[in-house]
Amino acid sequence: MEKTCKIRHLFPGGNTTQGFFSYYDNILSQEEATRIICLKGGPGVGKSTYMKRIGKAMEEKNYSVEYLHCSSDPDSLDGVLIPAIKVAIVDGTSPHVVDPKNPGAVDYIINLGEYWDEKGIRKNRKQILQVNSAVSKLFKRAYKYLAAAKNLYNDILLIHQDAVNKSGVYIEADKVITKVFKDVAVSEKVGEIRKLFASAITPKGFVNHLDSVVGCNDKVYRIIGEPGTYTSKLLHLIMEEAMKRGLDVEAFYCPIDPVNKLEHLIIKELGVAFITTNDFHNLDVVNSKIIDMNKYIDYTILNQYFDVLQYDYRLYKELLDTAVKTIHDAKKSHDYLETLYVPHMDFDKVKENEKNTLNKILEYIQEVNVKS
């Protein structure tokens, strides 16, 4: 894997077993932001292209850029962040509605709907209502499949936990904590946590940007473990130790359990990354260290459940595949919805607005320089 520092690709939200789950508040906090720009407008108005071009322009000016992808169309963007100057542009439309929290002071709205021909769009009113309804139903169905898959996953988890030596997670955590934090004292300041997704359940299947997550970290730990081997618990223990020492962390969660299941952890200040390796995301990192949680499984116990596990895994995969197909169907309908808007947009005016926004962002650089 080639290390990359300046460009990152992440997911701020995801299609999960709990429906659409948002970590959009973690893109950039109100307290640290220079500006947060909320893009509004309907499908096909050019929000993603707008953000891609802004990001590319900032890349060309040698700024690091985070591209925040849409889980329902991973080739499209839901946001772009320029970390050095604390400026973010986010898609503020459903299902991840974002509105200004401190209007004018921190965030403001750009409405690309100002550049459409309303009369032309209203001619398609009936079709728009029908397609929107169909898309909504498809996503609801997909989320039911994912919720059902979670029940199978929970059974797989519990079966493995019965066969695992539970002390293993503390043994491995102690090894890592002793090594990684040996020169870092406990601090009076508690570190901050930034929660996001590195992978997503998309119309294209399971998509991940783990190479982006690892980035330029000098030390990479790859955690291997079946469900129920406490890989997430291990990461939580490491994260707690980092935060006790005043270190900020990036925590990347799993769409199967977006609240509790921690999959990857970055401690930028130490240049350390912890990534979970499994069938859905397996990144080969040169000189990475392996933490094998499977060695704590008692296979004489686990093998008693061989037939049950085979059955559970088969149903689990079938439900996930069906959810992906349903999300793909939703995307096809959404793509058609965009065709009802695109002919009625004045994209020259959108580009003009984009140029003005880029100029404002360049002015914010001076604002940041004055503060620092």
Buried (B, 14 or more C-beta within 10 A) or exposed (E): EEEEEEEBBBBBBBBBBBBBBBBBEBBBEEEEBBBBBBBBBBBBBBBBBBBBBBBEBBBEEEBBBBBBBBBBBBEBBBBBBBBBBBBBBBBBBEBBEBEBEEEEEBBBEBEBBEBBEEEEBEEBEEEBEEBBEBBBEBBEBBBBBBBBBBEBBBBBBEBBBEBBEEEBBEEBBEEBBEEBBEEBEEEEEEBBBBBBBBBBBBBBBBBBBBBBBBBEBEBBBBBBBBBBBBBBBBBBBBBBBBBBBBBBBBBBBBBBBBEEBBBBBBBBBBEBBBBBBBEBBEBEBEEBEEBBBBEBBEEEEBEEBEEEBEEBBEBBEBBBEBBBBBBBBBBEBBBBBBEBBBEBBEBEEBBEBBEEBBEEBEEBBEBEEEEE
